[in-house]
Amino acid sequence: MKVSTIIPNHRDLAVRSSSRRQPEALRLVQHHHIPDQQEICDRWNRLVEQTESPEIFLTWQWARAVEVAYGESRRPWLLLLEDENRSLAGLAALAIDASGREVSFLADTTADYCDFLSSPDFRERIVEAVLEQCANLDAHITLANLPQDSASAAALRQAAGRYGYHLFERPAYRCAQVSLPFAEQREAFKASLRGKNRRRVINAMQRFSPQLEHLHSWEQVANELPHFVQAHVARFVAGGRTSNLAHPDRQRFLEELAKLLSDAGWLRMSCLRVDGRTVAWNYGFQFAGSWFWYQPALDPGFEKSSPGAYLLTQIITAACDDPTVTVVDLGLGTESYKERFANSGRQTLHLTLTRSLAGHVRGITRYRSAQLIKRWPAGEQAIRRILRRPV
């Protein structure tokens, strides 16, 4: 990939200290690609473990898969904070457009959660390093799917003004979750899955004697992916919609991600089969105590028997029996079925940082107007009629 002429591919910069508890000097190393080196991978993922909430979306494997699949449209901009011993203290996996004026999280269109990487005590340092470099470019920053409970949100609020940025923060998504912290709660939740409200779904599928398999290896998943894609696309077409799996880049991303996650032992593609035919899938993973319901798919011909709900029930049941799993994360999206299963959730934020006050005000105004229109459908129709009138 070509290196941006705006920011050198690799250079060392002095980073000012903002806390007496932290080292006086850290080195900022920049790349315009995701280094395909085991050393970088190991250092990166050790840093993920130091965050307040380790997520698979923050790993080297995820960033590498994004670059492989979307590198032509999402150019990586990787910022590493290293101490004098080359230990990694902070990391930001970003994307920058060809003009060098638009910056976002590299994984934002693919990940349920995006964040800067560091221990919470160092978060201010990596946030300030990012803002300083973006300010030098006079770049507009869009940060999607930042967890509300992340230390990064407070660090951005505190540092934005020092670098000439106006920050606008709004709620993004609430990710429904099944929280399983205690053994007693697990047993109670398993009992609820067999209760009256779930019995119809269970009975509808059990008459077919379904078989469930969780695939871990790339060789196994490679055989299922084409069927998974075909079923997902067909179901969306039947509903008059377009599946994101209709796009070759998305297919390539899931393929590359499956290879990388299977090597790390984190891949879990769950397949529900009837007479050898797969009728429901979940392209998911297990990482740091979380089992992710990331992208499900159903065979359209079997939809009336609710194989997706049955599959999710079985995944949650398996999680209740696995002491290493503390949460089943149902991910982005407000589908009603998720709330029926969930007993907790995690809120994400959408933040924009701009150096233009006028642009900042316009962004707030657009958002507030859109929210008002959503609450007043008749007003939305009136506005559309006005816009259609000839001048």
N, C-alpha and C positions, 0 to 999 in steps of 0.2 A: 504494500500500500504506500502511496506517495505521502511524504511528510509535509505537514503544513508549513508554508513559508512565514506564517505569522508567529508561530511558537516553535522554537527549535525542538528537534526530536528528543534531545536528552541534554539537560544542563543542570548544574547545581546552583542553588540560590540560598542565601542566608535567610532564615525565617526568624523574625523577632520573637522573643519570649514574652508571653502575656501572663505568666504565673511563676511565682518564686519556687513553687513545688516542682516545676518542670525544668528540663535541661535548658541552658541559656541558648544553645544553638542546635538547630535541626537542619538537615539538608533536604531540599525539595528536588526530587528527580521526576522528570516528565517524559512520557512516552506517547506516541501516537499509534500505538498498537498494543495488544495484550501479549506480553512476552510468553512464548511457548517454551518455558523452561521449568523444570521440576523445582528448582530452588525458589523461583518466584511463586509458583503454585503453593509450595509448602509455607512460605512466609506469609503469603496472602491469607491462606485459610487459618493459620494460627492467629492472625489478627481478627478474623471473623469470630473466633472462639472468645476473644476478649471483649466483644461488644456486649451490651446489656441484654440483647436478645439475638443470638446467632440465628441467621436465616440462610437457607440454601440459595436464595436469590442474590446474596452478597458474595458468594464464593467465586474463586477463579474460574471454575468450570462454567458457571453461568455466564460470566463476562466473555469468556473465550467462545462459547457457543453463539452469543449475540454477534461478536465480531465476524465469525465464520459465515453466518447467515445474512447479516445486515450490514456488513462492513462498507459496502458501497454507498449506502444511504445514511448510515449512522457511524460517523468517523470517531473512533475512540480517542479520548484525551485522558490519560492516566496520570494522576499526581500521587507520588509516594513521598512520605515524610520519613527520613531515616536519621538515626542518631549517629554518633561518631563511630560506633561499632557496626554500622550498617544494619542494625536491628530496625525492623519496620514499626514505626510508632503510629502512623496514620496513612490512610489511602482513600482516594476518591476516584471512582470509575465513572467518568463522564463521557458525553458525546458532544462534539462541536461541529457546527455546520461549516460549509465551504467558505463562508465569509468571515468566520471567526467571531461572529457577533451573537450567536445563539447557542447557549449551553444548557444541557439537561443531564439527568442521570442516563448512563449508557443503557441500562436495562429497563427504562421506564415503560416501554410498550409491551414488555414481556413479563415483568415481575409484579407480584402482589405487594411486595415491600421493597423500597429502595432506601439507601442510607449511605452516609459516610462511615468509614471503618476506623475505629480506634477504641481504646478503653474509654469509658465515659469521662475520665479525668482529662484525657487528651483531646476531647472532641472539639473544644474551642480552637485548638491549634490547627487542626486540619480544615475546619470551617474558615478560619481566617486566611489560611494559605490559599484556599479556593477563591475566596472573595477578592483577595489582593490580585491574583492572576486575572480573574475576570474583569476587575476594575481597570487593569492595565489595557485590556482589549475593548473597554467600554461595552462589554457584552451583556445581553439580557439573559437572565437565568430562570429556567422553569424546572421546578423540582416536584415531580409527581410521586404519589404513593409513599410519602415519608410517614412512618408511624408516629402517631400523636405522642406516644409515650417515649419516644427517642430523645436522648440528650441533644440531638442535633437541632431540634426545633427551638429550644431555649438559646442555644449558641448562635443560631441565625438571627434571632430577634435582637440579641445583644450586640452582634458584630455588624449587622447590615449598615447602619447609619455611619459607622466609622469609615466605611469604604464607599460612601456616597450612594448607597442603595436604598430605595424605598421598597419595603417588604409588604406584600399582600398575602395573607394566609386565609385559606378557607377549608372547610371540611371536604374530603374527597369521598372515600368509601368506608363503610363499616364491614370488616371481614368477619363473617359468622364463624364461631368456633365451638367445638365440643371440648370443654376443659375437664381433665381427668386427674386431678392432683392427689386424691386419696383413694385407698382401696375400697372403703365403704361406698364412696360415690360411684366407683366403677361398677360395683355390683348393682347398685340402684339404677344406674343408667342402662345396664344390660337388661334388667327386668322391664324397664320402660320400653325398650325396643321390642319386647315380646308382648307388650300390652295391647289393649283393645284397639287403640288407634292405628297400630302398625300391623295388626293381624291380617287385614285384607291384603296388604302388599305381600306379606310373607306367604300366605296361602295361595295367592295368585301365581307365585313363582314356584313354590315347592311342589306343586303338582307336576311340574316338568322335570323334577329331580335335577336341579341345576348344580353345576360344579364350579367352584371358585379357585382360581390360581393367581398367585402374585409372582409376576415375572421380574427377575433381577438382572439377568444377563442381556447384553446387547444381541447375542445370537437369537435368543427367544423373542425379544421385542422386535427385532428386524422383521420377523415373520408376521407379526401382528400389526405393525404400523400401517401397511397399505390398506388393510381391512378397517382399521380404526379411522383413517382419513376418509375412506370412501363412505363409511356410515355417517360420519359427522357432516360431511358435505351434503349427502343425500337428505338427511333429516332437515337441514337448514333450507335446502331448495324446496322441500315439501311444504315448509312453513312460509315460503316467499321471502326468505332471507339469504344472505351470503355468509357462509362459514369463513372464518379466518384461515382455515386449512385449505381453502380454495387457492390461496396464494403460495406459490412455490417457496418463497423465502420462509414462511412459517413452517412449512413441511421440512425444509432443510434445517431450520433451527431445532425442531423437536428431534430430528434424527441425530444431529450433532450432540445435542444435550444428552440424549439417551446413551450415546457412546461414552461420553465423559462421566456421566453420573453412574453408569454401570461399573466403570473402572474403579470409582471411588466407593462403591457399595451402597449408594444412596437411592438408586432407581427402584421404583415399585410401580409396574404397570399391572393393574388388577383386571382380570378377565373373567366374566361370568359366562359360562358355556351351557348350552342345552343340546344334548345329542352331538357333541363335538363342534357345534356352531357357536361362535362368540356372539352374544346378544347385547352385552354392555361392557364398556371399558372405563377405566380411569387411568389416565396418564398422570402418575403421581410420584411421590418420593418421600423418603423418611430421612429426617436430618435433625440432630440436636433435640430429640424428644418430640418432634412434630411429624405427623403424617399428613401429607397435603392431598386434598381433593383439588387437583390443579386443572385438568381438562378432561371431563367425561365425554363419552359418546355412546349412542344407543343405535341398535339395529332398528330402522324405522318400521320394519315388518313385525317387530315384537313389542312395540311401544305400549300397546294396550295392557300388557301384563306388568307394567312398571318395573322393568329390570334395573333401571338406574337407581330407584329408591331402594330396591332390594340389595343392590351392590353396595350402596352407601351404608345400609344397615349392617351388612356383613363386615365392612371395613371398620366401622365403629366398634362392633362386637370384638373383632380381632384386636383392636387397639386397647379395649378394656382388659383383655387377657395378657397384654404385653406391658410389663412394668417399665420398659424403657420409653414408652410413648406416654406423654403427659397432655397432649392436645391433638385433636384432629382439626386441622385448619381447612375450612371450606372456601376460603379465598374471596377474591373480588366478585362483586355481583350481588344483586338484591333479589335473587330468585326466592320465591316464597318457601320452597321446600327446604332451603337452608335454615331458615328461621324455625321451622318445625323441629329440626334436629338440634339446633344450637342451644347451649346454655350460657354462652358468653360471647364476646366479640372484641375486635381490636379496630380502633378508628385510625384512618390514614388522613393525611393532609395534602393539599396541593398548594405550593408556594410559588409566587413569582417575585423576582427581584429585578427592578429596573432603575436606571440612573436618571430617567426622565420623569419629572413630577407629573407632567401632562399625561404621559403614557400610563403612569401609576393610577391616576384618577380615572382615565378611560377604562382601564381594566376592572377597577372596582365598580364603576357605573354599569358596565356590560354585565357583570356577574349579578349585581343587585337587580337589574332590570329583568334578567333571565329568571331569577328566583321569583320575582313578583308576577311575571307572566305565567309561570308554572302554577301559581296559586290562584290565578284568575284566567281560566280558559277563555271566557268570553272576551277578555281584553286582548288575548293573543289573536283571536279571530278578527277583532276590530283593527288591530295594528296591521295584520296581513292585508285586510281590505284597503287600508289607506296606502300601503306600499304598492298595491296593484293599480291604483288610480293613475291615469295618464297625467303628466305634468302639463 
